[in-house]
Amino acid sequence: MQQTERIVESFIRMLDEIPNWIASIIIIAIAVVAGAVIHRLVYRLLKSTTKESGLLWRSLVGRTEQPVRLAIFATAMAIGSSVAPLTDYQDGVVRHILVLVLIGLLAWTARIALHIWMTIYLRKFELNAPDNLMARKHVTQSRILQRVANVLIIMIAFSWAMMTFEPVRQYGVSLLASAGAAGLVVGLALQPVLKNIFAGIQLAITQPIRIDDALLVEGEWGKVEEITSTYVVVKIWDWRRLVLPLSYFIEHPFQNWTRETASLIGTVTIFLDFAVPVAKLREKAQEIARQSPLWDGDVFAVQVVDFHETVMQVRILVSARNSPDAFDLRCEVREKLITFIQEEYPETLPRTRAVLTGPEGPSIKVSAKPVEGAIHPEDGRAPESGGA
């Protein structure tokens, strides 16, 4: 004990003999090093304790390590500066730095707390489930609000830090009061950012789109892959990415194929000759649907929806659990149905009829050549007239 006291006394005498600013640096450095040692020992113990614990505790320890280190350094710096021989100006600078560190630490802690709470909240929702409407709803709402909250936290922390400087505080007050040309310029410059932030809040509340929603937007079909605080990423069916601002989904119309439910009705349109037996066609189409694992058994219909000059338009409706299944089911029905027609009723494929006038009088000639473009399974357009 006496030896320790002698070491401390000799250290104090050494500090008295050197300039005050050097002594202050040494004292603050010793305090920071001591804080780093304490932090390392505490977190080594915490990591070994939570090694066999759940994911939540391991994540909590891992995510709080850096902000806790910053908090310990700030505390050590405050303790060191309180005993260091600083001048009034130096003490004011150190205290100002500590205030900025405290603001940053509060913002950092708020973001970590928000992330941990969001992770715990979203663990009970599974996006890979067959019926994931509720999961998509909560995940989308939570992620949008989380990103908006992160932006607001950063903006508030930055504003708070800038307000600690006297000149900037006055400028900030005038800016918030919309006074001066500089305030107008900054306000106009931030208009697109604020527009997307408020659009994000509106999307989170009303939810016209959600994560993993199937959309038809800008003539492209794809799924919502990511929703950030300013833009939406749509993964198109051929793996391209379509990036759109959040405000787009507030100001422009688009198709959401999974708004209330993932189930969809697929349409297959075929143009056939009037001689085709519709009853047999209906039986075969129903047999194809029943044998397909893609059909959900909800909707099925075969109807003659229109007559044209040379063909009639037959529409087949089949439902599926989601849009990819509906697309594959439509292709399957087309392929198997056209094979059935070619094998059983080839004479019912679209043909062109012509009336020929000769010396013996008019006669009817029927060409067995199918009309080019007679089958339009996608858009249901009438076939173009062909030659005899």
Secondary structure as the mmCIF struct_conf table of DSSP 4:
data_model
#
loop_
_struct_conf.conf_type_id
_struct_conf.id
_struct_conf.beg_label_comp_id
_struct_conf.beg_label_asym_id
_struct_conf.beg_label_seq_id
_struct_conf.end_label_comp_id
_struct_conf.end_label_asym_id
_struct_conf.end_label_seq_id
HELX_RH_AL_P HELX_RH_AL_P1 GLN A 2 GLU A 17
BEND BEND1 ILE A 18 ILE A 18
HELX_RH_AL_P HELX_RH_AL_P2 ASN A 20 THR A 49
BEND BEND2 THR A 50 THR A 50
TURN_TY1_P TURN_TY1_P1 LYS A 51 GLU A 52
BEND BEND3 SER A 53 SER A 53
HELX_RH_AL_P HELX_RH_AL_P3 LEU A 55 VAL A 83
BEND BEND4 ALA A 84 ALA A 84
HELX_RH_AL_P HELX_RH_AL_P4 ASP A 88 LEU A 122
TURN_TY1_P TURN_TY1_P2 ARG A 123 LYS A 124
TURN_TY1_P TURN_TY1_P3 LEU A 127 ASN A 128
BEND BEND5 ALA A 129 ASP A 131
HELX_RH_AL_P HELX_RH_AL_P5 LEU A 133 MET A 162
TURN_TY1_P TURN_TY1_P4 MET A 163 THR A 164
BEND BEND6 PHE A 165 PHE A 165
HELX_RH_AL_P HELX_RH_AL_P6 GLU A 166 LEU A 176
TURN_TY1_P TURN_TY1_P5 ALA A 177 SER A 178
BEND BEND7 GLY A 180 GLY A 180
HELX_RH_AL_P HELX_RH_AL_P7 ALA A 181 ALA A 189
TURN_TY1_P TURN_TY1_P6 LEU A 190 LEU A 190
HELX_RH_AL_P HELX_RH_AL_P8 GLN A 191 THR A 206
BEND BEND8 PRO A 208 ILE A 209
TURN_TY1_P TURN_TY1_P7 ILE A 211 ASP A 212
STRN STRN1 ALA A 214 VAL A 217
TURN_TY1_P TURN_TY1_P8 GLU A 218 GLY A 219
STRN STRN2 GLU A 220 ILE A 227
BEND BEND9 SER A 229 THR A 230
STRN STRN3 TYR A 231 ILE A 236
TURN_TY1_P TURN_TY1_P9 TRP A 237 ASP A 238
BEND BEND10 TRP A 239 TRP A 239
STRN STRN4 ARG A 241 PRO A 245
TURN_TY1_P TURN_TY1_P10 LEU A 246 SER A 247
HELX_RH_AL_P HELX_RH_AL_P9 TYR A 248 GLU A 251
BEND BEND11 HIS A 252 HIS A 252
STRN STRN5 GLN A 255 ASN A 256
TURN_TY1_P TURN_TY1_P11 TRP A 257 THR A 258
BEND BEND12 ARG A 259 GLU A 260
BEND BEND13 ALA A 262 ALA A 262
STRN STRN6 LEU A 264 LEU A 272
TURN_TY1_P TURN_TY1_P12 PHE A 274 ALA A 275
BEND BEND14 VAL A 276 VAL A 276
HELX_RH_AL_P HELX_RH_AL_P10 VAL A 278 GLN A 291
TURN_TY1_P TURN_TY1_P13 PRO A 293 LEU A 294
STRN STRN7 TRP A 295 PHE A 307
BEND BEND15 GLU A 309 THR A 310
STRN STRN8 MET A 312 ALA A 320
BEND BEND16 ARG A 321 ASN A 322
HELX_RH_AL_P HELX_RH_AL_P11 SER A 323 GLU A 344
HELX_RH_3T_P HELX_RH_3T_P1 PRO A 346 THR A 348
BEND BEND17 LEU A 349 LEU A 349
STRN STRN9 THR A 352 GLY A 358
TURN_TY1_P TURN_TY1_P14 PRO A 359 GLU A 360
STRN STRN10 GLY A 361 SER A 367
BEND BEND18 LYS A 369 LYS A 369
HELX_LH_PP_P HELX_LH_PP_P1 PRO A 370 VAL A 371
TURN_TY1_P TURN_TY1_P15 GLU A 372 GLY A 373
TURN_TY1_P TURN_TY1_P16 PRO A 377 ASP A 379
HELX_LH_PP_P HELX_LH_PP_P2 ARG A 381 SER A 385
#
